[in-house]
Amino acid sequence: MSTSKRFQVFVSSTYRDLVEERQQVFLALLGLGCIPVGPEFIPGFDNESDDCWPKVRQQIDESDYVVLMLSGRYGTLTQSGISFLHREYTYANTLKKPILCFIRDPRYPLAPTKKERTADGVARFRVFRESLQKHEHLPWDTTDSLIMSLRQYLPQFMEKYQAVGWVRANTLPGMNEQSGNLNFSEQLTELQEVKNALNYPEMLQQNRSVALLKQSVELTYICNIYIQGNCKLITEKASLLWQDIFTAFVSHMQQSASEDRIKQSLAHFLEERFASTIYEQNQEVHAINDFQFTDTSLRMIRLHLRRMGLIRKDTLRSSRSRSVWQLTPIGRKALQDLSMAEAIKS
């Protein structure tokens, strides 16, 4: 495997019955020059009251490959009625991430504590196992056989399903160590903000932003729907007004707000706007959750709100791993005008 490029691998499995196996897989991936990630690296992972799913989703988003291990358990259920493992798999599969599955050979005995004990659990496990067998998969029975198969087959799998990977910024042509740490797209956007401020006096910029907020845009969102206990991830397009998106984006923004908090606000907006429509269109749906804009649509939202001069990055609170956003003076004035217009309308 190339030493100049590193591939991030998300390790997915049930947890408590495979703690040792996960640790050995992490070590093997490090030995192969990969960057292993998983939910246990997220602060608050062991706290059941702390919802880590947005951060797990981000780990999967940023990963090049998924290594999934299945032993004898379907796993702990989420509030949605599917297991945490099934949710990770469904999301990764929807993103078309290359998934390499290691499925324990049922011919070898397994301790009762490491198997499903109820008829419902066994049925869920069997159906899920059949889904995983549609991907490239390898059998295993011991930790040693699992690690041996991983070391032997993963390089071939990566060669077959080539991914973008990660490289050190200072190794890119024409970039030194200092410039390698800069995000050029962010720089260009910030320069555009300065240009807008120079080209438009504040009043003209305000009028321009108000006019743009009245325009509509087509964006894409995803959510989980549940039919007869089965989870399905659907993708929908929606025509929305920029003013509604802007209001949702900043709904919980006092001085500033983290990107995770903003995603939660947008998810709540999508659920309020479209959940009832989905129920009406398909009466077999008994539950809906995990609304979110796709990454492409979310990037478009951030970019356009910045170009309108409504938001900017809070450079004092942001870091390389955490983006924090704040309203500009023009954004605060636009939000006040929208709130006043809504109050008059009601």
N, C-alpha and C positions, 0 to 999 in steps of 0.2 A: 504494500500500500504506500502511496505517496507520502513523503515526510513533509512536504511543503503545504499540504492541505489537510485539514482536520474535518471529520464528519461527526455531527452531533446525532446521537442515537438515544431515542426515548425508550426506556425499559418499562414494559407494561406486563402486569401479572396480578393475580391475587396477592395479598401482602403477607399476612401472618403465617400462612403455611409454607411460604417460599422465601423467608427472610435470608436464610443461608445461601440459597440459589441466587438470589438477587445480588448479594454481596460478591459472590464469585463471578457473576456475569459482569458486574461493574469493573472488577479487577481485570478480567479478560479483555473487555473493551478498551480499557486504558492501555493494556499491553499491545493492542492492535492499533494504537494511535488515534483512537476515537474519543469523543467527549460524551460520556454517559450522563444522562439526566433522568430524573424520576420524581414522583410526588414527595418522597421522603426528604428531598433537598429543600423543600419549601417550608419556611417558618410557619408553625401552627399546624403542620400536617397531622399530628397526633391529637389535635383538639377537634373533637367531633362537631363542636358548635361553630368552628371556623370553616367557611366554605372556600376551599382551595381551588375549586374547579376553574375559575378564570386564569389562575397562574398555571395550572396543569395544561389548560388549553394553549397557553402561550408557549409552554415547553414543547408541545407537539407542533405548533405552528413553526417554531424555529428549528425543529429537528429535520435531519435529512432522511433518517430511517427510523423504523420502529421494530424493536425485537420484542415479541410477545411470547410469554411462557404460560402454558396451561397445564395444570396438574390434575387434581381431582375435584376442585371446587369451582362453582360458578362465581362465588364471591358475595361479599356484603352488598346489600341493595341500597341504591340511592333513593331519595324521596320520589324519584320518577318511576321506580319499580324495576329498573334494570341495575345490574351490578356496576360498581366503579370500573371494573375491567372492561365490561361490555361497552360502557360509555366512552372510555378511552379508545377502544377499537373502532367504534362507530364513527367517532370524530376523525380519527386518523384515516380511516378508509374513505370517508367523504372527501378529505383533502387529497386523496390519491397518493398518500405516502407509501413508499415501498415497505411492506410488512413481512417480516420473516418470522414464522411461527414455529415454536418448539412445543409439540403436543406429547404429553406423557403417554407412553405405550400402555394401553389398558391390560395387557397380558401379565404385567408385573403387579404384585400385590401392593396395596397402599393402606396405611394406617387409617382406621375408621374416622379419626379426628381430622383427616385430610381429605375426606370425601363428603359429598352432600348427603344429608341424613333424611331429608324429606322427599316425598314423591315429586312435589313441585320443584324442589331444587335440582333433583336428578333430571327432570324433564327440561328445565332451563339449560342445564349443563350440556345435555345431549344436543339440543338444537344449536347452542352456541358453538360447540365443538365442530359440528357439521359446517357451520359458516366459516370457521377458521381453516378447515381442510380445503377450501376453495383457493387459498393462498399457497405459496410455496411453504412447505412445512416439513419438519424433521421429527422423528420420534426420539424420546429419551426416557431413561428409567432411573439413572443416578445422577448426582451432581457432576461427577467426573465425565460421564457420557455427554451430558448437556454442554459442558465447557469445551470438550473435545470437538463436538459438532460445530459449536459456535466458531471456534478458532479456525476450523478447516473450511467451513462453508461461507462465513460472512464475507471474506474478501471476494469470493466468486460472485456472491449476491450483489455486492457493491459494484463490481465490474459490469454486471448485467444491467443493473438499474442505477445508472450514473446520476449523481446529485451534484448540487452546486458546491456544498461544503463551505468551510471557513478558512481564510488565510490571514496571516498577520498583515495589518495594513501597511506597515513599513517595508514589506517585501514586494508591494505592487510597483510596477514601473513608474518612475517619475515621482515617487512619494518618499519623503524622508520620515524619520521617526515621529517628528512633531506633527507634520501635516497628515500623517497616516491616522492620527486619532480624530481627525475632523470629519464630520459628515457633510459631504459637499452639497447634497440635496438640501440639507437644513441651511447651509450657508447661502445657497442661491435664494431660498425662500425668504431668509432674513434680509438679504440685499434687496429683494423685490419689495419688502415692507418699507424699507428706507426710501426706495425709489417712489413708491406710492405716496409716502408722506411728503416728499419733495414736490411731486407733480400735482398733488391735490391739497389745497388748504383744508383745514379740519372740517369746515362747513360743507365744502364740496365733496369731501370724502364721506361725510355722514350721509349726504343725499344719495351718493353713488351706492353706498352700502344698503340703504333702505330700499332702493330700487332693485338691487340684486336679490335681496331677501324675499321679494315678492315673486321671484321666478321659481319654477319647479325643476326637479331633477329626478332621474330614474336611478334608483339604487337597489342593491341586492342584499337580502337578509336570509338567514337560515334559522331553523328552530327544530326541536324534536316534537314529533307527534306520536301518540300511543294509541294503537288499535288492538283490542283484545290482548292487552298486556305486552305487545311487541312494539319496540321503539323503531321509528323511522325518521331519519334526518331529511328535511325537505328544504329546497331552495326556492325563494320567491323574489320576483321583481316588484318594486313599488314606486309609484310616482308621488313625490313628496315636495312640499314647499320648503324652501331654505329657511324661512322664518320658524317653521315648526322644528326643523332639525336643530337650528341654532338655540332655540328655547330649551330643547331637551338636553343639548350638549352642556349648557351652562346652568342647568336647573339646580345643581347642588354646589355651585361655585360661589364661595364667599370671596375670599382673597384670591384663592387659586384652588385647583383640584387635580389629583393624580389621574393618569390615563385609565387606571383600573376603575376609579370611581366614576369617571365619565362613561366608560363602557357600561357600567351598571345602570346609569341614568338613561342611556340610549336603549338598553335592553328593556327597561321598564316602559319607555315610550313605545317601542315596537309591540310589546305585549298588549298594552292598552289599545293601540291602534288596530292591530290585526288579529288578535286571538279570537274574537267573536266571529270574524269573517271566516276564519278557518273552520271553526265549529259548524257554522252554517253551511259551508260548502261540502263538508263531509261529516255526516251525523254519526259515523262509526267511531270518530275520534273521541276518546274519553279523557285525555289529558294532553296538555301542551306545555313545554317549558324550553329554557335555554335559547331565548331569542337573542340574536346578535347580528350586527352588520358583518358582511364578509370583510376580510382584511383590505381588499381593493376598495370597497365602498367607504370603509373607515378612513383610509388614507385620503380618499377624495374629499371627504368631509373636512378633515383637518386642513388640507391644502387650501380649499376654497374659503373656509372661514378666515384663514390667515390672509389670503389675498384680498378678501373684503375688508381687512383691517379690523376685524372684530375680536380676534384672540391672538395671543402670542405666547411663546414659551416662557415660563418663569425660570429664568436662568439661575437664580439663586437657589431654588429648591430642586431643580432637575439634576440628574446625573446621567452617566452613560447607560445605566440599566433602568432608569426610572424617569419618565417624562411627566412634567407638571405644567399645566396650562393656566392662563389667567386672562381675564377680560382686558381689552384696551379701553381707553376713555371713550372711543367711538363705540365699542361694543357695549359698554355700560349704558350709554345714551340710547342706543338702538334697543336694548333690552327694556329700558324704562318706557320707551315709546310703544313697544309691542304690548307690554303689560297694561299701559293706559288704554290702548285701543281695545284690548280684550275686556277690560273693566267696563268701558263704555258700551261695548256690544252686548254684554250680559246685563 
